[in-house]
Amino acid sequence: QVYLVESGGDLVQAGGSLKLSCRASGMNFGIASMHWYRQAPGKQRELVGPIFSSGATDYTDSVKGRFTISRDNARTTRYLHMHHLKFADPGVYYCKTPWKNRAFWGRGTQVTVSG
């Protein structure tokens, strides 16, 4: 069984930084792509950005230059480094990965931004 577990969500002041983690088990995360999503209250879930098996990344325009996706050397964990957090950034952050023709989601981690 594939499991994704996000962690690192917290309350942070606007302008601050936070690092989220997504750890996978039950699959070879090293050869899979992974996508970070977020969902604010009352809004649809939106893609933040992917990291592909090659290590290449991409980002939605609203986070470009502020967020960075990375992975650890063992490729068991993906990270979302968030800087200069804005009031538009809060929500539940999820990771998703495709594996054997299915999509697996974590349960999410909450990010809150205060003034």
Disulfide bonds with the S-S distance in Angstrom:
Cys22-Cys95 2.02
